[in-house]
Amino acid sequence: MEQLKQLELPPKPVEPDPSECCNRGCERCVYFYYEEAVQRWEEKVARLQSSSCAAE
């Protein structure tokens, strides 16, 4: 667990403010983009963590 503290992870995407959504049910809502960004972030963090563990 100590090694994860030393691993520099990218910042997690910031959730959109509720005022950024127009509430019209847009196909590509700001929350859709946020969820995509979180998924990419989680994948990147997992890759970094696994490569960090493999390097030891």
C-alpha positions, -999 to 999 in steps of 0.1 A, spaced: 0 0 0 29 23 7 39 22 -30 5 36 -41 12 67 -20 44 73 -40 27 66 -74 16 99 -89 -19 95 -102 -37 118 -126 -65 139 -110 -99 124 -111 -123 143 -134 -145 169 -117 -182 162 -117 -202 188 -136 -222 212 -115 -259 206 -117 -263 240 -133 -242 228 -163 -270 204 -173 -300 218 -192 -322 189 -181 -336 184 -217 -324 148 -220 -296 156 -244 -281 126 -261 -246 138 -252 -253 154 -218 -224 169 -198 -229 139 -174 -223 115 -203 -190 131 -210 -182 131 -173 -189 93 -170 -167 87 -201 -139 107 -185 -142 88 -152 -141 55 -170 -109 65 -189 -94 78 -157 -102 45 -139 -86 25 -167 -55 47 -167 -51 45 -129 -55 7 -131 -28 5 -158 -4 28 -138 -10 7 -106 -4 -26 -124 27 -13 -142 40 0 -109 35 -33 -92 51 -52 -121 81 -30 -119 89 -41 -84 
